[in-house]
Amino acid sequence: QVQLVESGGGLVQAGGSLRLSCAASGLTFSRYAMGWFRQAPGKEREFVAAISSGTNIYYADYADSVKGRFTISRDNAKSTVYLQMNSLKPEDQAVYYCAARYASTRGSYSTRDYEYDSWGQGTQVTVSS
């Protein structure tokens, strides 16, 4: 059974940084594309970042709203995916979820939440202005 556990959320001032982590278990991590999504109160869940499956070469994609500020990365040895968030804005405030998607094609990923198989419980990010 796949389990995803996020950590690293918290309260930060606008302009500050946070690094979210998502530890995965119960899967062959390198075969899974990983994504980060977020959901603010009263809003739909939205795509933030994704990183492809693989072992040495990865592809990453970002929502326009976070490009240049957020960086997704993965450590297959630790079965962990990270989201480094810099220059945080109040509009980044949300519950952040990590998700895993089995990638039948190496190097693939998705920006669509319905294509992900497993989800973590979420971690709250609060940005004060």
C-alpha positions in Angstrom: 0.0 0.0 0.0 1.4 3.3 -1.1 1.8 5.9 1.7 2.8 9.5 1.3 3.6 11.7 4.2 4.1 15.4 3.8 6.1 17.6 6.2 7.6 21.1 6.3 4.6 23.3 6.3 4.2 26.2 8.6 3.8 29.9 9.1 6.1 32.2 7.1 6.2 35.9 6.3 5.7 37.0 2.8 9.0 36.9 0.9 10.2 34.0 3.0 10.9 30.4 2.2 9.8 26.9 3.1 10.8 23.4 2.0 8.1 20.8 1.9 9.0 17.1 1.9 7.0 14.1 1.0 8.3 10.7 2.1 6.9 7.8 0.1 6.7 4.1 1.1 5.1 1.0 -0.4 6.2 1.7 -3.9 9.2 1.5 -6.2 9.8 5.2 -6.0 11.8 5.7 -9.2 8.9 4.3 -11.2 6.5 7.0 -10.0 6.0 10.5 -11.2 5.4 12.9 -8.3 3.4 16.0 -8.1 2.5 18.8 -5.7 -0.9 20.3 -5.6 -2.5 22.8 -3.3 -6.0 23.8 -2.2 -6.9 27.1 -0.6 -10.2 27.5 1.3 -13.1 27.9 -1.1 -11.0 27.1 -4.1 -10.4 24.0 -6.2 -7.3 22.0 -5.9 -4.7 23.2 -8.3 -1.5 21.9 -9.8 1.8 23.4 -8.4 4.7 21.2 -9.7 5.5 17.8 -11.0 8.6 15.8 -11.6 8.9 12.8 -13.8 9.8 9.2 -12.9 13.3 8.0 -13.7 16.7 7.5 -12.2 19.1 10.1 -13.5 17.3 12.5 -15.8 14.1 14.1 -14.7 11.6 16.5 -16.2 9.8 19.1 -14.2 6.9 21.3 -14.8 5.4 24.2 -12.8 2.2 26.2 -12.6 2.8 29.7 -14.1 2.0 31.2 -10.7 5.0 29.5 -9.1 7.6 29.4 -11.9 10.9 31.0 -10.9 10.0 30.7 -7.2 9.3 27.0 -6.5 11.6 24.1 -7.3 10.6 20.5 -7.2 13.2 17.8 -6.8 13.4 14.1 -5.8 15.8 11.8 -4.0 15.1 8.3 -5.1 17.5 6.8 -2.5 15.3 8.4 0.2 12.0 7.9 -1.6 11.3 11.6 -1.0 10.2 14.5 -3.2 10.7 18.1 -2.2 9.2 21.4 -3.0 11.4 24.4 -2.3 9.3 27.5 -2.1 11.0 30.9 -2.2 9.6 34.4 -2.3 6.3 33.2 -0.8 3.3 35.3 -1.3 0.0 35.4 0.6 -1.7 33.8 -2.3 0.5 30.8 -1.9 -1.3 30.0 1.4 -3.0 26.7 1.1 -2.9 23.0 2.1 -0.2 21.4 0.0 -0.6 17.8 -1.1 1.9 15.5 -2.7 0.7 12.8 -5.1 2.2 9.8 -6.8 1.5 8.4 -10.2 2.8 5.2 -11.6 4.5 6.0 -14.8 4.4 3.3 -17.5 6.6 5.4 -19.6 9.9 6.5 -18.1 10.3 10.2 -17.9 6.6 10.9 -17.9 4.6 13.1 -15.5 1.2 14.7 -15.3 -0.2 18.1 -14.3 -3.7 16.6 -13.9 -4.7 15.6 -10.4 -7.1 12.9 -11.6 -4.2 11.0 -13.1 -2.5 10.5 -9.8 -3.1 7.3 -7.9 -2.1 8.1 -4.3 -2.2 11.2 -2.1 -0.8 12.4 1.1 -2.7 14.0 3.9 -1.5 17.5 3.2 0.5 20.1 5.0 -0.6 23.6 5.8 1.4 26.6 4.4 0.4 29.9 5.9 1.9 33.1 4.5 1.5 36.3 6.5 1.6 39.7 4.8 
